[in-house]
């Protein structure tokens, strides 16, 4: 390997290193945003589920009161 090839290799590695420094924060940001989106989606689903449960329980209580009559 002569000096020209070595300089070419060093230049290529420098460009790839700079590219990694520029692209890495963007990749980290995308991963972070996706994680937040999943958390928000899970929270929304949990909220919907918790709002539906009391309504179902109230119907069951009302139904049991209607069925349970003194003999």
PDB file with one MODEL, atoms N, CA, C and O in Angstrom:
MODEL        1
ATOM      1  N   UNK A   1       0.865  -1.173   0.000  1.00  0.00           N
ATOM      2  CA  UNK A   1       0.000   0.000   0.000  1.00  0.00           C
ATOM      3  C   UNK A   1       0.906   1.229   0.000  1.00  0.00           C
ATOM      4  O   UNK A   1       1.727   1.417   0.898  1.00  0.00           O
ATOM      5  N   UNK A   2       0.740   2.041  -1.008  1.00  0.00           N
ATOM      6  CA  UNK A   2       1.587   3.229  -1.092  1.00  0.00           C
ATOM      7  C   UNK A   2       0.887   4.432  -0.458  1.00  0.00           C
ATOM      8  O   UNK A   2      -0.222   4.307   0.062  1.00  0.00           O
ATOM      9  N   UNK A   3       1.522   5.567  -0.501  1.00  0.00           N
ATOM     10  CA  UNK A   3       1.039   6.768   0.181  1.00  0.00           C
ATOM     11  C   UNK A   3      -0.281   7.252  -0.398  1.00  0.00           C
ATOM     12  O   UNK A   3      -1.128   7.741   0.349  1.00  0.00           O
ATOM     13  N   UNK A   4      -0.479   7.131  -1.692  1.00  0.00           N
ATOM     14  CA  UNK A   4      -1.721   7.607  -2.317  1.00  0.00           C
ATOM     15  C   UNK A   4      -2.911   6.777  -1.850  1.00  0.00           C
ATOM     16  O   UNK A   4      -3.972   7.319  -1.539  1.00  0.00           O
ATOM     17  N   UNK A   5      -2.730   5.464  -1.802  1.00  0.00           N
ATOM     18  CA  UNK A   5      -3.806   4.586  -1.334  1.00  0.00           C
ATOM     19  C   UNK A   5      -4.113   4.838   0.137  1.00  0.00           C
ATOM     20  O   UNK A   5      -5.274   4.821   0.546  1.00  0.00           O
ATOM     21  N   UNK A   6      -3.080   5.069   0.923  1.00  0.00           N
ATOM     22  CA  UNK A   6      -3.270   5.352   2.345  1.00  0.00           C
ATOM     23  C   UNK A   6      -4.023   6.660   2.546  1.00  0.00           C
ATOM     24  O   UNK A   6      -4.898   6.741   3.407  1.00  0.00           O
ATOM     25  N   UNK A   7      -3.698   7.673   1.773  1.00  0.00           N
ATOM     26  CA  UNK A   7      -4.412   8.947   1.868  1.00  0.00           C
ATOM     27  C   UNK A   7      -5.873   8.787   1.443  1.00  0.00           C
ATOM     28  O   UNK A   7      -6.770   9.386   2.035  1.00  0.00           O
ATOM     29  N   UNK A   8      -6.098   7.981   0.422  1.00  0.00           N
ATOM     30  CA  UNK A   8      -7.469   7.710  -0.019  1.00  0.00           C
ATOM     31  C   UNK A   8      -8.269   6.997   1.058  1.00  0.00           C
ATOM     32  O   UNK A   8      -9.438   7.311   1.283  1.00  0.00           O
ATOM     33  N   UNK A   9      -7.640   6.038   1.721  1.00  0.00           N
ATOM     34  CA  UNK A   9      -8.300   5.307   2.805  1.00  0.00           C
ATOM     35  C   UNK A   9      -8.609   6.229   3.975  1.00  0.00           C
ATOM     36  O   UNK A   9      -9.700   6.173   4.543  1.00  0.00           O
ATOM     37  N   UNK A  10      -7.659   7.071   4.334  1.00  0.00           N
ATOM     38  CA  UNK A  10      -7.874   8.008   5.442  1.00  0.00           C
ATOM     39  C   UNK A  10      -8.984   8.997   5.092  1.00  0.00           C
ATOM     40  O   UNK A  10      -9.827   9.308   5.934  1.00  0.00           O
ATOM     41  N   UNK A  11      -8.988   9.486   3.865  1.00  0.00           N
ATOM     42  CA  UNK A  11     -10.041  10.409   3.429  1.00  0.00           C
ATOM     43  C   UNK A  11     -11.410   9.744   3.452  1.00  0.00           C
ATOM     44  O   UNK A  11     -12.390  10.347   3.889  1.00  0.00           O
ATOM     45  N   UNK A  12     -11.479   8.507   2.984  1.00  0.00           N
ATOM     46  CA  UNK A  12     -12.752   7.772   2.991  1.00  0.00           C
ATOM     47  C   UNK A  12     -13.242   7.551   4.416  1.00  0.00           C
ATOM     48  O   UNK A  12     -14.425   7.739   4.700  1.00  0.00           O
ATOM     49  N   UNK A  13     -12.352   7.158   5.304  1.00  0.00           N
ATOM     50  CA  UNK A  13     -12.740   6.947   6.705  1.00  0.00           C
ATOM     51  C   UNK A  13     -13.177   8.253   7.360  1.00  0.00           C
ATOM     52  O   UNK A  13     -14.100   8.261   8.175  1.00  0.00           O
ATOM     53  N   UNK A  14     -12.520   9.355   7.007  1.00  0.00           N
ATOM     54  CA  UNK A  14     -12.909  10.648   7.574  1.00  0.00           C
ATOM     55  C   UNK A  14     -14.302  11.039   7.107  1.00  0.00           C
ATOM     56  O   UNK A  14     -15.107  11.529   7.900  1.00  0.00           O
ATOM     57  N   UNK A  15     -14.596  10.826   5.825  1.00  0.00           N
ATOM     58  CA  UNK A  15     -15.922  11.155   5.298  1.00  0.00           C
ATOM     59  C   UNK A  15     -16.987  10.275   5.945  1.00  0.00           C
ATOM     60  O   UNK A  15     -18.051  10.767   6.322  1.00  0.00           O
ATOM     61  N   UNK A  16     -16.715   8.994   6.074  1.00  0.00           N
ATOM     62  CA  UNK A  16     -17.682   8.091   6.715  1.00  0.00           C
ATOM     63  C   UNK A  16     -17.900   8.456   8.192  1.00  0.00           C
ATOM     64  O   UNK A  16     -19.016   8.366   8.702  1.00  0.00           O
ATOM     65  N   UNK A  17     -16.824   8.869   8.867  1.00  0.00           N
ATOM     66  CA  UNK A  17     -16.953   9.298  10.256  1.00  0.00           C
ATOM     67  C   UNK A  17     -17.809  10.545  10.393  1.00  0.00           C
ATOM     68  O   UNK A  17     -18.651  10.628  11.287  1.00  0.00           O
ATOM     69  N   UNK A  18     -17.602  11.505   9.519  1.00  0.00           N
ATOM     70  CA  UNK A  18     -18.410  12.720   9.551  1.00  0.00           C
ATOM     71  C   UNK A  18     -19.863  12.420   9.203  1.00  0.00           C
ATOM     72  O   UNK A  18     -20.776  12.988   9.801  1.00  0.00           O
ATOM     73  N   UNK A  19     -20.079  11.529   8.237  1.00  0.00           N
ATOM     74  CA  UNK A  19     -21.435  11.136   7.880  1.00  0.00           C
ATOM     75  C   UNK A  19     -22.136  10.498   9.083  1.00  0.00           C
ATOM     76  O   UNK A  19     -23.301  10.788   9.351  1.00  0.00           O
ATOM     77  N   UNK A  20     -21.431   9.638   9.797  1.00  0.00           N
ATOM     78  CA  UNK A  20     -22.010   9.006  10.984  1.00  0.00           C
ATOM     79  C   UNK A  20     -22.353  10.052  12.042  1.00  0.00           C
ATOM     80  O   UNK A  20     -23.399   9.954  12.683  1.00  0.00           O
ATOM     81  N   UNK A  21     -21.497  11.047  12.234  1.00  0.00           N
ATOM     82  CA  UNK A  21     -21.769  12.093  13.217  1.00  0.00           C
ATOM     83  C   UNK A  21     -22.984  12.932  12.836  1.00  0.00           C
ATOM     84  O   UNK A  21     -23.700  13.419  13.711  1.00  0.00           O
ATOM     85  N   UNK A  22     -23.218  13.104  11.545  1.00  0.00           N
ATOM     86  CA  UNK A  22     -24.349  13.909  11.097  1.00  0.00           C
ATOM     87  C   UNK A  22     -25.641  13.104  11.152  1.00  0.00           C
ATOM     88  O   UNK A  22     -26.686  13.638  11.524  1.00  0.00           O
ATOM     89  N   UNK A  23     -25.582  11.820  10.783  1.00  0.00           N
ATOM     90  CA  UNK A  23     -26.783  11.001  10.665  1.00  0.00           C
ATOM     91  C   UNK A  23     -27.220  10.415  12.023  1.00  0.00           C
ATOM     92  O   UNK A  23     -28.413  10.209  12.247  1.00  0.00           O
ATOM     93  N   UNK A  24     -26.296  10.156  12.897  1.00  0.00           N
ATOM     94  CA  UNK A  24     -26.619   9.498  14.170  1.00  0.00           C
ATOM     95  C   UNK A  24     -27.662  10.242  15.004  1.00  0.00           C
ATOM     96  O   UNK A  24     -28.579   9.593  15.506  1.00  0.00           O
ATOM     97  N   UNK A  25     -27.579  11.556  15.181  1.00  0.00           N
ATOM     98  CA  UNK A  25     -28.627  12.238  15.962  1.00  0.00           C
ATOM     99  C   UNK A  25     -30.019  12.113  15.336  1.00  0.00           C
ATOM    100  O   UNK A  25     -31.019  12.014  16.047  1.00  0.00           O
ATOM    101  N   UNK A  26     -30.076  12.119  14.007  1.00  0.00           N
ATOM    102  CA  UNK A  26     -31.373  11.965  13.344  1.00  0.00           C
ATOM    103  C   UNK A  26     -31.954  10.582  13.608  1.00  0.00           C
ATOM    104  O   UNK A  26     -33.151  10.449  13.860  1.00  0.00           O
ATOM    105  N   UNK A  27     -31.125   9.567  13.552  1.00  0.00           N
ATOM    106  CA  UNK A  27     -31.595   8.194  13.804  1.00  0.00           C
ATOM    107  C   UNK A  27     -32.057   8.063  15.251  1.00  0.00           C
ATOM    108  O   UNK A  27     -33.088   7.447  15.520  1.00  0.00           O
ATOM    109  N   UNK A  28     -31.309   8.633  16.172  1.00  0.00           N
ATOM    110  CA  UNK A  28     -31.701   8.586  17.585  1.00  0.00           C
ATOM    111  C   UNK A  28     -33.032   9.308  17.784  1.00  0.00           C
ATOM    112  O   UNK A  28     -33.874   8.843  18.552  1.00  0.00           O
ATOM    113  N   UNK A  29     -33.233  10.431  17.106  1.00  0.00           N
ATOM    114  CA  UNK A  29     -34.491  11.171  17.218  1.00  0.00           C
ATOM    115  C   UNK A  29     -35.674  10.372  16.695  1.00  0.00           C
ATOM    116  O   UNK A  29     -36.742  10.379  17.307  1.00  0.00           O
ATOM    117  N   UNK A  30     -35.502   9.688  15.578  1.00  0.00           N
ATOM    118  CA  UNK A  30     -36.585   8.874  15.014  1.00  0.00           C
ATOM    119  C   UNK A  30     -36.949   7.747  15.961  1.00  0.00           C
ATOM    120  O   UNK A  30     -38.130   7.486  16.187  1.00  0.00           O
ATOM    121  N   UNK A  31     -35.955   7.081  16.515  1.00  0.00           N
ATOM    122  CA  UNK A  31     -36.217   5.989  17.463  1.00  0.00           C
ATOM    123  C   UNK A  31     -36.939   6.521  18.695  1.00  0.00           C
ATOM    124  O   UNK A  31     -37.866   5.885  19.196  1.00  0.00           O
ATOM    125  N   UNK A  32     -36.523   7.669  19.179  1.00  0.00           N
ATOM    126  CA  UNK A  32     -37.157   8.278  20.353  1.00  0.00           C
ATOM    127  C   UNK A  32     -38.614   8.636  20.056  1.00  0.00           C
ATOM    128  O   UNK A  32     -39.493   8.382  20.879  1.00  0.00           O
ATOM    129  N   UNK A  33     -38.875   9.223  18.889  1.00  0.00           N
ATOM    130  CA  UNK A  33     -40.238   9.596  18.515  1.00  0.00           C
ATOM    131  C   UNK A  33     -41.136   8.370  18.397  1.00  0.00           C
ATOM    132  O   UNK A  33     -42.293   8.404  18.815  1.00  0.00           O
ATOM    133  N   UNK A  34     -40.614   7.300  17.835  1.00  0.00           N
ATOM    134  CA  UNK A  34     -41.416   6.073  17.716  1.00  0.00           C
ATOM    135  C   UNK A  34     -41.759   5.496  19.083  1.00  0.00           C
ATOM    136  O   UNK A  34     -42.864   4.999  19.298  1.00  0.00           O
ATOM    137  N   UNK A  35     -40.800   5.567  20.007  1.00  0.00           N
ATOM    138  CA  UNK A  35     -41.064   5.063  21.360  1.00  0.00           C
ATOM    139  C   UNK A  35     -42.165   5.891  22.020  1.00  0.00           C
ATOM    140  O   UNK A  35     -43.054   5.335  22.665  1.00  0.00           O
ATOM    141  N   UNK A  36     -42.112   7.204  21.865  1.00  0.00           N
ATOM    142  CA  UNK A  36     -43.139   8.076  22.439  1.00  0.00           C
ATOM    143  C   UNK A  36     -44.492   7.801  21.793  1.00  0.00           C
ATOM    144  O   UNK A  36     -45.513   7.781  22.479  1.00  0.00           O
ATOM    145  N   UNK A  37     -44.507   7.587  20.471  1.00  0.00           N
ATOM    146  CA  UNK A  37     -45.763   7.270  19.791  1.00  0.00           C
ATOM    147  C   UNK A  37     -46.379   5.989  20.328  1.00  0.00           C
ATOM    148  O   UNK A  37     -47.591   5.916  20.531  1.00  0.00           O
ATOM    149  N   UNK A  38     -45.545   4.973  20.560  1.00  0.00           N
ATOM    150  CA  UNK A  38     -46.062   3.711  21.122  1.00  0.00           C
ATOM    151  C   UNK A  38     -46.619   3.928  22.529  1.00  0.00           C
ATOM    152  O   UNK A  38     -47.654   3.362  22.879  1.00  0.00           O
ATOM    153  N   UNK A  39     -45.942   4.740  23.330  1.00  0.00           N
ATOM    154  CA  UNK A  39     -46.424   5.012  24.680  1.00  0.00           C
ATOM    155  C   UNK A  39     -47.755   5.754  24.644  1.00  0.00           C
ATOM    156  O   UNK A  39     -48.658   5.440  25.419  1.00  0.00           O
ATOM    157  N   UNK A  40     -47.885   6.723  23.764  1.00  0.00           N
ATOM    158  CA  UNK A  40     -49.144   7.462  23.647  1.00  0.00           C
ATOM    159  C   UNK A  40     -50.273   6.561  23.163  1.00  0.00           C
ATOM    160  O   UNK A  40     -51.405   6.660  23.636  1.00  0.00           O
ATOM    161  N   UNK A  41     -49.958   5.689  22.225  1.00  0.00           N
ATOM    162  CA  UNK A  41     -50.977   4.775  21.714  1.00  0.00           C
ATOM    163  C   UNK A  41     -51.428   3.812  22.815  1.00  0.00           C
ATOM    164  O   UNK A  41     -52.622   3.549  22.960  1.00  0.00           O
ATOM    165  N   UNK A  42     -50.479   3.291  23.588  1.00  0.00           N
ATOM    166  CA  UNK A  42     -50.824   2.392  24.692  1.00  0.00           C
ATOM    167  C   UNK A  42     -51.671   3.112  25.740  1.00  0.00           C
ATOM    168  O   UNK A  42     -52.633   2.548  26.261  1.00  0.00           O
ATOM    169  N   UNK A  43     -51.312   4.354  26.046  1.00  0.00           N
ATOM    170  CA  UNK A  43     -52.071   5.121  27.033  1.00  0.00           C
ATOM    171  C   UNK A  43     -53.482   5.390  26.538  1.00  0.00           C
ATOM    172  O   UNK A  43     -54.435   5.335  27.315  1.00  0.00           O
ATOM    173  N   UNK A  44     -53.620   5.679  25.261  1.00  0.00           N
ATOM    174  CA  UNK A  44     -54.940   5.918  24.682  1.00  0.00           C
ATOM    175  C   UNK A  44     -55.795   4.651  24.744  1.00  0.00           C
ATOM    176  O   UNK A  44     -56.980   4.713  25.072  1.00  0.00           O
ATOM    177  N   UNK A  45     -55.199   3.517  24.433  1.00  0.00           N
ATOM    178  CA  UNK A  45     -55.936   2.257  24.503  1.00  0.00           C
ATOM    179  C   UNK A  45     -56.331   1.941  25.942  1.00  0.00           C
ATOM    180  O   UNK A  45     -57.449   1.490  26.189  1.00  0.00           O
ATOM    181  N   UNK A  46     -55.435   2.171  26.885  1.00  0.00           N
ATOM    182  CA  UNK A  46     -55.751   1.928  28.296  1.00  0.00           C
ATOM    183  C   UNK A  46     -56.873   2.842  28.766  1.00  0.00           C
ATOM    184  O   UNK A  46     -57.752   2.415  29.514  1.00  0.00           O
ATOM    185  N   UNK A  47     -56.847   4.099  28.330  1.00  0.00           N
ATOM    186  CA  UNK A  47     -57.885   5.046  28.734  1.00  0.00           C
ATOM    187  C   UNK A  47     -59.240   4.607  28.181  1.00  0.00           C
ATOM    188  O   UNK A  47     -60.249   4.644  28.886  1.00  0.00           O
ATOM    189  N   UNK A  48     -59.255   4.187  26.904  1.00  0.00           N
ATOM    190  CA  UNK A  48     -60.519   3.714  26.319  1.00  0.00           C
ATOM    191  C   UNK A  48     -61.033   2.478  27.048  1.00  0.00           C
ATOM    192  O   UNK A  48     -62.230   2.352  27.304  1.00  0.00           O
ATOM    193  N   UNK A  49     -60.131   1.578  27.378  1.00  0.00           N
ATOM    194  CA  UNK A  49     -60.525   0.351  28.076  1.00  0.00           C
ATOM    195  C   UNK A  49     -61.057   0.669  29.471  1.00  0.00           C
ATOM    196  O   UNK A  49     -62.033   0.063  29.915  1.00  0.00           O
ATOM    197  N   UNK A  50     -60.427   1.611  30.163  1.00  0.00           N
ATOM    198  CA  UNK A  50     -60.881   1.949  31.513  1.00  0.00           C
ATOM    199  C   UNK A  50     -62.213   2.689  31.482  1.00  0.00           C
ATOM    200  O   UNK A  50     -62.993   2.597  32.430  1.00  0.00           O
ATOM    201  N   UNK A  51     -62.482   3.420  30.403  1.00  0.00           N
ATOM    202  CA  UNK A  51     -63.771   4.105  30.295  1.00  0.00           C
ATOM    203  C   UNK A  51     -64.886   3.122  29.943  1.00  0.00           C
ATOM    204  O   UNK A  51     -66.036   3.341  30.325  1.00  0.00           O
ATOM    205  N   UNK A  52     -64.576   2.059  29.233  1.00  0.00           N
ATOM    206  CA  UNK A  52     -65.585   1.073  28.858  1.00  0.00           C
ATOM    207  C   UNK A  52     -65.908   0.134  30.013  1.00  0.00           C
ATOM    208  O   UNK A  52     -67.041  -0.336  30.114  1.00  0.00           O
ATOM    209  N   UNK A  53     -64.964  -0.148  30.868  1.00  0.00           N
ATOM    210  CA  UNK A  53     -65.191  -1.093  31.976  1.00  0.00           C
ATOM    211  C   UNK A  53     -66.276  -0.626  32.941  1.00  0.00           C
ATOM    212  O   UNK A  53     -67.172  -1.417  33.239  1.00  0.00           O
ATOM    213  N   UNK A  54     -66.255   0.606  33.447  1.00  0.00           N
ATOM    214  CA  UNK A  54     -67.295   1.016  34.390  1.00  0.00           C
ATOM    215  C   UNK A  54     -68.696   0.935  33.768  1.00  0.00           C
ATOM    216  O   UNK A  54     -69.649   0.555  34.448  1.00  0.00           O
ATOM    217  N   UNK A  55     -68.825   1.281  32.519  1.00  0.00           N
ATOM    218  CA  UNK A  55     -70.134   1.217  31.875  1.00  0.00           C
ATOM    219  C   UNK A  55     -70.623  -0.224  31.832  1.00  0.00           C
ATOM    220  O   UNK A  55     -71.806  -0.478  32.059  1.00  0.00           O
ATOM    221  N   UNK A  56     -69.753  -1.153  31.549  1.00  0.00           N
ATOM    222  CA  UNK A  56     -70.119  -2.565  31.518  1.00  0.00           C
ATOM    223  C   UNK A  56     -70.480  -3.042  32.917  1.00  0.00           C
ATOM    224  O   UNK A  56     -71.445  -3.788  33.084  1.00  0.00           O
ATOM    225  N   UNK A  57     -69.723  -2.627  33.919  1.00  0.00           N
ATOM    226  CA  UNK A  57     -70.011  -3.032  35.292  1.00  0.00           C
ATOM    227  C   UNK A  57     -71.340  -2.456  35.759  1.00  0.00           C
ATOM    228  O   UNK A  57     -72.082  -3.135  36.469  1.00  0.00           O
ATOM    229  N   UNK A  58     -71.663  -1.206  35.378  1.00  0.00           N
ATOM    230  CA  UNK A  58     -72.943  -0.609  35.772  1.00  0.00           C
ATOM    231  C   UNK A  58     -74.098  -1.378  35.147  1.00  0.00           C
ATOM    232  O   UNK A  58     -75.122  -1.590  35.796  1.00  0.00           O
ATOM    233  N   UNK A  59     -73.946  -1.793  33.905  1.00  0.00           N
ATOM    234  CA  UNK A  59     -74.999  -2.581  33.260  1.00  0.00           C
ATOM    235  C   UNK A  59     -75.196  -3.899  33.985  1.00  0.00           C
ATOM    236  O   UNK A  59     -76.329  -4.344  34.168  1.00  0.00           O
ATOM    237  N   UNK A  60     -74.107  -4.527  34.399  1.00  0.00           N
ATOM    238  CA  UNK A  60     -74.215  -5.807  35.096  1.00  0.00           C
ATOM    239  C   UNK A  60     -74.895  -5.630  36.450  1.00  0.00           C
ATOM    240  O   UNK A  60     -75.706  -6.463  36.855  1.00  0.00           O
ATOM    241  N   UNK A  61     -74.565  -4.550  37.147  1.00  0.00           N
ATOM    242  CA  UNK A  61     -75.191  -4.282  38.440  1.00  0.00           C
ATOM    243  C   UNK A  61     -76.676  -4.011  38.253  1.00  0.00           C
ATOM    244  O   UNK A  61     -77.500  -4.529  39.007  1.00  0.00           O
ATOM    245  N   UNK A  62     -77.022  -3.210  37.262  1.00  0.00           N
ATOM    246  CA  UNK A  62     -78.423  -2.911  37.006  1.00  0.00           C
ATOM    247  C   UNK A  62     -79.173  -4.169  36.605  1.00  0.00           C
ATOM    248  O   UNK A  62     -80.313  -4.372  37.024  1.00  0.00           O
ATOM    249  N   UNK A  63     -78.557  -5.004  35.810  1.00  0.00           N
ATOM    250  CA  UNK A  63     -79.201  -6.244  35.393  1.00  0.00           C
ATOM    251  C   UNK A  63     -79.389  -7.166  36.591  1.00  0.00           C
ATOM    252  O   UNK A  63     -80.421  -7.829  36.699  1.00  0.00           O
ATOM    253  N   UNK A  64     -78.418  -7.219  37.484  1.00  0.00           N
ATOM    254  CA  UNK A  64     -78.562  -8.107  38.631  1.00  0.00           C
ATOM    255  C   UNK A  64     -79.642  -7.585  39.576  1.00  0.00           C
ATOM    256  O   UNK A  64     -80.314  -8.386  40.225  1.00  0.00           O
ATOM    257  N   UNK A  65     -79.828  -6.281  39.672  1.00  0.00           N
ATOM    258  CA  UNK A  65     -80.890  -5.741  40.503  1.00  0.00           C
ATOM    259  C   UNK A  65     -82.259  -6.055  39.928  1.00  0.00           C
ATOM    260  O   UNK A  65     -83.208  -6.294  40.674  1.00  0.00           O
ATOM    261  N   UNK A  66     -82.365  -6.057  38.638  1.00  0.00           N
ATOM    262  CA  UNK A  66     -83.634  -6.367  38.018  1.00  0.00           C
ATOM    263  C   UNK A  66     -83.986  -7.843  38.176  1.00  0.00           C
ATOM    264  O   UNK A  66     -85.153  -8.198  38.342  1.00  0.00           O
ATOM    265  N   UNK A  67     -82.978  -8.689  38.124  1.00  0.00           N
ATOM    266  CA  UNK A  67     -83.223 -10.134  38.189  1.00  0.00           C
ATOM    267  C   UNK A  67     -83.504 -10.557  39.640  1.00  0.00           C
ATOM    268  O   UNK A  67     -84.354 -11.415  39.879  1.00  0.00           O
ATOM    269  N   UNK A  68     -82.813  -9.974  40.582  1.00  0.00           N
ATOM    270  CA  UNK A  68     -82.930 -10.397  41.962  1.00  0.00           C
ATOM    271  C   UNK A  68     -84.160  -9.717  42.599  1.00  0.00           C
ATOM    272  O   UNK A  68     -84.075  -8.587  43.080  1.00  0.00           O
ATOM    273  N   UNK A  69     -85.289 -10.417  42.592  1.00  0.00           N
ATOM    274  CA  UNK A  69     -86.516  -9.889  43.198  1.00  0.00           C
ATOM    275  C   UNK A  69     -86.869 -10.751  44.420  1.00  0.00           C
ATOM    276  O   UNK A  69     -86.634 -11.959  44.440  1.00  0.00           O
ATOM    277  N   UNK A  70     -87.421 -10.111  45.401  1.00  0.00           N
ATOM    278  CA  UNK A  70     -87.803 -10.909  46.567  1.00  0.00           C
ATOM    279  C   UNK A  70     -88.932 -11.883  46.210  1.00  0.00           C
ATOM    280  O   UNK A  70     -89.832 -11.565  45.432  1.00  0.00           O
ATOM    281  N   UNK A  71     -88.854 -13.061  46.795  1.00  0.00           N
ATOM    282  CA  UNK A  71     -89.843 -14.100  46.466  1.00  0.00           C
ATOM    283  C   UNK A  71     -91.082 -14.009  47.317  1.00  0.00           C
ATOM    284  O   UNK A  71     -92.001 -14.813  47.157  1.00  0.00           O
TER     285      UNK A  71
ENDMDL
END
